[in-house]
Amino acid sequence: MTRLIDKKPEEMNPEELAQHTRIGKFRPLRRDKSYGGPYDPWIRSPELAKRMVSFGTFIR
């Protein structure tokens, strides 16, 4: 099984970058410059990231 290679912000399209910025408001970057957990894969699917972050906000 291959793992995803993290994208750098300069490699992201505008929608991915918007979600990267949104997640960065509540989740600090790790030493390897990734968010970890489910966040890095979510950024590759901006619609999923948008919905999941909103859901997390809703259940808090």
N, C-alpha and C positions, 0 to 999 in steps of 0.2 A: 504494500500500500504506500503510495507516494503522498507525502505531506505537501501542503501548499507552501510556496515560498512567499514570504511577506513582500508586499509592494511598498515601495517608498512613495511618499506624497507626490514627488515629481513624476511618478509613473502612473498616477491615478487620473481617471477622467474627472470632469467637474462634479458629477453626482457622487462618485466614490469619495472625492476629497471633501465634499460637504458633510458626508456622514462621518468621515475621519475626524473632522473638526468638531462635529456635534458630540461624538463619543469622548473626545479629548476634554470636553468641559467637565466631565464627571469621573473619568478614568485616566489616571496618570500613565504615561509611557513607562515600560520596563527598561532595564538597562540595554536590552537588545533593540530598543526603539520600536517595539511592538506593544499592542495592548494586551495580547494574550487572551486566554479564555475563548469565548465564542466571538469576540469582537472582530478580530482580524478576518476570519472568513465572512462575517456579515458584511464587512465593508465592500467585499467583492460583489455583493448583491445589494445595492443601495436601497431598494424597496424593502427588502427583508430587514436591513439594519434600521431603517426608519420605523417600521412597524414594531420591531422587537424593543427598541429603545423606548418608544411610546408606551408599549405594554409594561415594560419595567417601571416606568414613571407612574403609570396608572396603579400598579399593585403596591407601590410603596406607601 
